[in-house]
Amino acid sequence: MTLRRQILFWLLSLTAVILFMAVFSNVLLPFVAGMAVAYLLDPVGDRLESWGMSRMWATVTILITFVIIVLLFLLLIVPVLGSQLAGFVEKLPDLVGQLQTLVHTNLGQRLSDMGLFQGGDLKSSVGNLLGQGASWLASIFKSLWSGGQALLSMVSLLVVTPVVAFYLLLDWDRMVERIDSWLPRDHQPTIRRLAREMDGAVSGFVRGQVSVCLLLGAFYAIGLVSVGLNFGLLIGMGAGLVSFIPFVGATLGFVISLGVALVQFWPDWGMIIAVGAIFGVGQFLEGNVLQPKLVGESTGLHPVVLMFALFAFGYLLGFVGMLIAVPVAAMLGVLARFALKQYLASPLYTGTGRTTAAPTETGN
């Protein structure tokens, strides 16, 4: 097969995958979630097998434990979060109005006395800003609910996803061997090496980032609840879980919690500062302890690239797109680095009419 035909074949394959995901994006979530669960838990299954347990019993043990943990979370945490979310959405207009009045009363007069702002202009500007922010939050909740109500149904969560995860986890090693047998013989070593690099990038980031998000969510939730902030559990866990988008989770959680704290605790600056300090400590722990220890530089992608991938895939494929954004970006990063090495070793770069030895180090 000529190089042109190879390129055409892979481009057509990529186009077919993209079209498939675009057409069936509304029903893919339980299957993507099941595949993600199987991928995350496969090392546990391998470890249990190394201890003498059969693959079947290892898979059953892992899935039962996983389902029990999920059910406990649904029974103990989700009702509280649901109650707080309903209360937060109900009180959001009042919170915005009180925050607007608070800012206008305390800050507007000082700026007006200094000649920097007219009181009415400031009130209008703050009202527009808060109104737009509230509308943006409401649109996010609405899109998540409308897009996720059919997808994140109880059937998908409690039936389809565990079933898919069970079969994939049971047959994971056999599937990998089967796919390996389909590789072109001439390119098998190169494809295997690239697959190992992709697996290292994806597994290192996903498993590490899941741990970071859970730990940050627990830290923020405990901290905000301990200072008595209204909706502290909801805001803290939400900020932690959204932390897979660099800087967005902490920033969004800080802004929302600070607004709630101003309305709730004013003029007690000590409590307001305490709320801000919780996010300051959380950012310090994330940047200096959690990220270096649990994630490191496994993807080799800049945070801006990760943010773009999350927003782009989320825009194109909704919630499913956000689930696959980081793994796909990490794999594309491995392919891009490989293509760059090939280019640097080719006559197109050297201009000598002959190829040079490609660098051996892969880099992260």
C-alpha positions as CSV (number, residue, x, y, z in Angstrom):
1,M,0.0,0.0,0.0
2,T,1.4,3.4,-1.0
3,L,1.8,6.2,1.5
4,R,-1.0,8.1,-0.2
5,R,-3.4,5.2,0.1
6,Q,-2.4,4.7,3.8
7,I,-3.1,8.4,4.5
8,L,-6.4,8.1,2.7
9,F,-7.4,5.0,4.6
10,W,-6.7,6.5,8.0
11,L,-8.4,9.8,7.1
12,L,-11.5,7.9,5.9
13,S,-11.4,5.8,9.1
14,L,-11.2,8.9,11.3
15,T,-14.1,10.5,9.3
16,A,-16.2,7.4,9.9
17,V,-15.5,7.5,13.6
18,I,-16.4,11.2,13.9
19,L,-19.6,10.8,11.9
20,F,-20.6,7.8,14.1
21,M,-20.1,9.8,17.3
22,A,-21.9,12.8,15.9
23,V,-24.9,10.7,14.8
24,F,-25.1,8.5,18.0
25,S,-23.9,11.0,20.6
26,N,-27.2,11.1,22.3
27,V,-27.1,7.4,23.2
28,L,-23.3,6.9,23.7
29,L,-23.0,8.0,27.3
30,P,-23.7,4.7,29.1
31,F,-21.3,2.9,26.7
32,V,-18.6,5.5,27.0
33,A,-19.0,5.5,30.8
34,G,-18.8,1.7,30.9
35,M,-15.7,1.7,28.8
36,A,-14.1,4.3,31.0
37,V,-15.0,2.3,34.1
38,A,-13.5,-0.8,32.6
39,Y,-10.4,1.0,31.6
40,L,-9.9,2.5,35.0
41,L,-10.5,-0.8,36.8
42,D,-8.5,-3.1,34.5
43,P,-5.3,-2.7,36.6
44,V,-7.2,-3.8,39.6
45,G,-8.4,-6.9,37.7
46,D,-4.9,-7.7,36.7
47,R,-3.7,-7.4,40.3
48,L,-6.4,-9.7,41.5
49,E,-5.5,-12.2,38.8
50,S,-1.9,-12.1,39.9
51,W,-3.1,-13.1,43.4
52,G,-4.6,-16.3,41.9
53,M,-8.2,-15.1,41.3
54,S,-9.8,-16.0,38.0
55,R,-10.7,-13.2,35.6
56,M,-14.4,-13.9,36.0
57,W,-14.4,-13.7,39.8
58,A,-12.0,-10.7,39.7
59,T,-14.5,-8.9,37.5
60,V,-17.5,-9.8,39.6
61,T,-15.7,-8.7,42.8
62,I,-14.6,-5.4,41.3
63,L,-18.0,-4.6,39.8
64,I,-19.9,-5.5,43.0
65,T,-17.6,-3.3,45.0
66,F,-18.0,-0.5,42.5
67,V,-21.8,-0.7,42.4
68,I,-22.0,-0.7,46.2
69,I,-19.8,2.4,46.4
70,V,-21.9,4.2,43.8
71,L,-25.2,3.2,45.5
72,L,-23.9,4.4,48.8
73,F,-23.0,7.7,47.2
74,L,-26.5,7.9,45.5
75,L,-28.3,7.1,48.8
76,L,-26.2,9.3,51.2
77,I,-24.8,12.2,49.2
78,V,-27.0,12.8,46.1
79,P,-30.3,13.5,48.1
80,V,-28.4,16.2,50.1
81,L,-26.9,17.7,46.9
82,G,-30.2,17.6,45.1
83,S,-31.9,19.4,48.0
84,Q,-29.2,22.1,48.1
85,L,-29.2,22.4,44.3
86,A,-33.0,23.0,44.3
87,G,-32.6,25.5,47.1
88,F,-29.8,27.3,45.3
89,V,-31.6,27.6,42.0
90,E,-34.7,28.8,43.9
91,K,-32.8,31.4,45.9
92,L,-30.4,32.5,43.1
93,P,-32.5,35.5,42.0
94,D,-32.8,36.7,45.6
95,L,-29.0,36.2,46.1
96,V,-28.2,38.2,43.0
97,G,-30.5,41.0,44.1
98,Q,-29.1,41.1,47.7
99,L,-25.5,41.1,46.3
100,Q,-26.3,43.9,43.9
101,T,-27.8,46.0,46.7
102,L,-24.9,45.2,49.0
103,V,-22.3,46.2,46.4
104,H,-24.2,49.3,45.5
105,T,-24.8,50.4,49.1
106,N,-21.2,49.9,50.3
107,L,-19.0,50.3,47.3
108,G,-21.1,52.6,45.1
109,Q,-21.2,55.4,47.6
110,R,-17.4,55.4,48.0
111,L,-16.8,55.4,44.3
112,S,-19.4,58.1,43.8
113,D,-17.8,60.3,46.4
114,M,-14.4,59.8,44.6
115,G,-16.0,60.8,41.3
116,L,-15.2,57.5,39.7
117,F,-18.7,56.2,39.3
118,Q,-22.2,57.5,39.6
119,G,-24.3,55.4,41.9
120,G,-26.9,54.6,39.3
121,D,-24.3,53.7,36.7
122,L,-22.6,51.3,39.2
123,K,-25.9,49.7,40.2
124,S,-26.8,49.2,36.5
125,S,-23.4,47.8,35.6
126,V,-23.3,45.4,38.6
127,G,-26.9,44.4,37.9
128,N,-26.1,43.6,34.3
129,L,-23.0,41.7,35.3
130,L,-24.7,39.6,37.9
131,G,-27.7,39.1,35.7
132,Q,-25.6,37.8,32.9
133,G,-23.7,35.6,35.3
134,A,-26.9,34.2,36.8
135,S,-28.3,33.6,33.2
136,W,-25.1,31.8,32.3
137,L,-25.3,29.5,35.3
138,A,-29.0,28.9,34.7
139,S,-28.3,28.0,31.0
140,I,-25.5,25.6,32.2
141,F,-27.9,23.8,34.6
142,K,-30.6,23.8,32.0
143,S,-28.3,22.4,29.3
144,L,-26.9,19.7,31.6
145,W,-30.4,18.7,32.7
146,S,-32.0,18.8,29.2
147,G,-29.0,17.0,27.6
148,G,-28.4,14.7,30.5
149,Q,-31.9,13.8,31.6
150,A,-32.3,11.3,28.8
151,L,-28.7,10.2,28.9
152,L,-28.1,10.1,32.7
153,S,-31.3,8.2,33.3
154,M,-31.5,5.7,36.1
155,V,-31.5,2.9,33.6
156,S,-28.2,4.1,32.0
157,L,-26.5,4.6,35.4
158,L,-27.7,1.5,37.3
159,V,-28.2,-1.0,34.5
160,V,-26.5,-0.3,31.1
161,T,-23.2,1.2,32.4
162,P,-22.4,-1.7,34.9
163,V,-23.3,-4.3,32.3
164,V,-21.1,-2.7,29.6
165,A,-18.3,-2.3,32.2
166,F,-18.7,-6.0,33.3
167,Y,-18.3,-7.4,29.8
168,L,-15.5,-5.1,28.7
169,L,-13.6,-5.7,32.0
170,L,-14.0,-9.4,31.6
171,D,-12.8,-9.5,28.0
172,W,-10.3,-6.5,28.2
173,D,-7.1,-8.5,27.7
174,R,-8.6,-10.7,25.0
175,M,-9.8,-7.6,23.1
176,V,-6.4,-6.0,23.3
177,E,-4.8,-9.2,22.0
178,R,-7.4,-9.4,19.2
179,I,-6.8,-5.7,18.1
180,D,-3.0,-6.3,18.3
181,S,-3.4,-9.3,15.8
182,W,-5.1,-6.9,13.3
183,L,-2.1,-4.5,13.2
184,P,-0.3,-4.2,9.9
185,R,2.8,-6.4,10.2
186,D,5.2,-3.9,8.8
187,H,4.2,-1.2,11.3
188,Q,3.4,-3.3,14.3
189,P,6.4,-2.3,16.5
190,T,5.7,1.4,15.8
191,I,2.0,1.2,16.5
192,R,2.6,-0.8,19.7
193,R,5.1,1.8,20.9
194,L,2.7,4.6,20.2
195,A,-0.1,2.7,21.9
196,R,2.0,2.2,25.0
197,E,2.7,6.0,25.0
198,M,-1.0,6.8,24.6
199,D,-1.9,4.4,27.4
200,G,0.7,5.9,29.7
201,A,-0.5,9.4,28.9
202,V,-4.2,8.7,29.2
203,S,-4.1,6.4,32.3
204,G,-1.7,8.7,34.1
205,F,-3.8,11.7,33.6
206,V,-7.3,10.2,34.0
207,R,-6.6,8.2,37.1
208,G,-4.5,11.0,38.7
209,Q,-7.1,13.7,37.8
210,V,-10.0,11.7,39.1
211,S,-8.2,11.4,42.4
212,V,-7.4,15.1,42.4
213,C,-11.0,16.1,41.7
214,L,-12.3,13.8,44.4
215,L,-9.8,15.0,47.0
216,L,-10.4,18.7,46.1
217,G,-14.2,18.2,46.2
218,A,-14.0,16.7,49.6
219,F,-11.6,19.4,50.9
220,Y,-13.7,22.3,49.6
221,A,-17.0,20.7,50.8
222,I,-15.7,20.0,54.3
223,G,-14.1,23.5,54.5
224,L,-17.2,25.4,53.4
225,V,-19.5,23.3,55.5
226,S,-17.2,23.8,58.5
227,V,-17.5,27.6,58.2
228,G,-21.3,27.4,57.9
229,L,-21.6,28.6,54.3
230,N,-25.1,28.1,52.8
231,F,-25.0,25.5,50.0
232,G,-21.3,24.8,51.1
233,L,-21.6,21.0,50.3
234,L,-22.9,21.7,46.8
235,I,-20.5,24.5,46.0
236,G,-17.5,22.6,47.4
237,M,-18.1,19.3,45.6
238,G,-19.1,21.1,42.4
239,A,-15.8,23.1,42.5
240,G,-13.8,20.0,43.0
241,L,-15.5,17.9,40.3
242,V,-15.1,20.8,37.8
243,S,-11.4,21.0,38.6
244,F,-10.7,18.7,35.7
245,I,-10.8,21.9,33.6
246,P,-7.6,23.8,34.6
247,F,-8.3,26.8,36.9
248,V,-12.1,26.8,36.0
249,G,-13.3,24.7,39.0
250,A,-11.5,26.7,41.6
251,T,-12.4,30.1,40.0
252,L,-16.0,29.3,39.6
253,G,-16.3,27.9,43.1
254,F,-14.5,30.9,44.6
255,V,-16.7,33.4,42.8
256,I,-20.0,31.7,43.8
257,S,-18.9,31.0,47.4
258,L,-17.7,34.5,47.8
259,G,-20.9,35.9,46.5
260,V,-22.9,33.7,48.9
261,A,-20.6,34.6,51.8
262,L,-21.0,38.3,51.2
263,V,-24.8,38.0,51.3
264,Q,-24.7,35.6,54.3
265,F,-21.9,37.0,56.5
266,W,-21.8,40.7,55.8
267,P,-20.3,42.7,57.5
268,D,-18.3,39.9,59.2
269,W,-15.1,40.1,57.2
270,G,-13.5,37.3,59.2
271,M,-15.9,34.7,57.8
272,I,-15.7,36.1,54.3
273,I,-11.9,35.9,54.4
274,A,-12.2,32.4,55.7
275,V,-14.2,31.3,52.7
276,G,-11.6,32.8,50.4
277,A,-8.8,31.2,52.4
278,I,-10.3,27.8,51.8
279,F,-9.9,28.2,48.1
280,G,-6.4,29.6,48.5
281,V,-5.3,26.6,50.5
282,G,-7.0,24.3,48.0
283,Q,-5.2,25.9,45.1
284,F,-1.9,25.6,46.9
285,L,-2.5,21.9,47.6
286,E,-3.6,21.3,44.0
287,G,-0.6,23.0,42.5
288,N,2.1,21.9,44.9
289,V,1.0,18.5,46.2
290,L,-1.8,16.8,44.4
291,Q,-1.0,17.6,40.7
292,P,2.7,16.8,40.9
293,K,2.2,13.7,43.0
294,L,-0.9,12.2,41.3
295,V,-0.9,13.6,37.7
296,G,2.5,15.1,36.9
297,E,3.2,15.8,33.3
298,S,1.6,12.6,32.0
299,T,-0.3,14.0,29.0
300,G,2.4,16.3,27.8
301,L,-0.3,18.9,27.0
302,H,-0.4,22.5,28.0
303,P,-3.4,23.5,30.2
304,V,-4.7,25.8,27.5
305,V,-4.8,22.9,25.0
306,L,-6.7,20.8,27.6
307,M,-9.2,23.6,28.1
308,F,-9.7,24.0,24.4
309,A,-10.2,20.3,24.0
310,L,-12.8,20.2,26.7
311,F,-14.7,23.1,25.4
312,A,-14.5,22.0,21.7
313,F,-15.5,18.4,22.4
314,G,-18.2,19.6,24.8
315,Y,-19.6,21.9,22.2
316,L,-19.6,19.3,19.4
317,L,-20.7,16.2,21.4
318,G,-22.1,17.5,24.6
319,F,-21.4,15.7,27.9
320,V,-20.0,12.7,26.0
321,G,-17.5,15.0,24.3
322,M,-16.3,16.3,27.6
323,L,-15.8,12.7,28.8
324,I,-13.6,11.8,25.9
325,A,-11.9,15.2,25.4
326,V,-8.8,14.6,27.5
327,P,-8.1,11.0,26.4
328,V,-8.5,12.0,22.7
329,A,-6.3,15.1,23.2
330,A,-3.6,13.0,25.0
331,M,-3.6,10.5,22.1
332,L,-3.5,13.2,19.5
333,G,-0.6,14.8,21.4
334,V,1.4,11.5,21.2
335,L,0.7,11.3,17.5
336,A,1.6,14.9,17.0
337,R,5.0,14.4,18.8
338,F,5.6,11.3,16.6
339,A,4.8,13.2,13.4
340,L,7.1,16.0,14.5
341,K,10.0,13.5,15.0
342,Q,9.4,12.0,11.6
343,Y,9.4,15.5,10.1
344,L,12.6,16.5,11.8
345,A,14.2,13.3,10.5
346,S,12.9,13.8,6.9
347,P,14.5,15.6,3.9
348,L,11.6,18.1,4.1
349,Y,13.3,19.5,7.2
350,T,17.0,18.6,6.6
351,G,17.0,19.7,3.0
352,T,19.8,17.2,2.3
353,G,17.8,14.7,0.2
354,R,18.3,11.9,2.7
355,T,16.7,11.1,6.0
356,T,18.4,11.2,9.3
357,A,18.0,9.1,12.4
358,A,14.9,10.1,14.3
359,P,15.4,11.0,18.0
360,T,14.9,8.1,20.3
361,E,13.5,9.9,23.3
362,T,9.8,10.2,23.3
363,G,9.4,13.1,25.8
364,N,6.3,14.0,27.7
